[in-house]
Amino acid sequence: MNAHQTDIFKRIKKVMVEIFEIDEALLLPEAKLYDELDIDSIDAVDLLIELKSFAGQNIKPEEFTQAETLQDIVDIISLHTEAK
């Protein structure tokens, strides 16, 4: 993970702790959103809304719904923020 991706990961962790009250110790890049973190589809939409302000408005929900791990989310956001 490069410095840009590390910053994104920190932002995701902050949102996950504040909004979903998930224990930060569980928030590892390989953590599975639905199986390990109990994120459902409504939570995923809420997460996308929170992260759009950080990543820009050009993330499509279809891209985001294909994410299975926190690293997948980092990769999606990284692609969009590097393109700016």
ABEGO torsion letter per residue (X at the ends): XBAAAAAAAAAAAAAAAAAAGBBAAABBAABBAAAAAGBBAAAAAAAAAAAAAAAEAABBAAAAAABABAAAAAAAAAAAAAAX
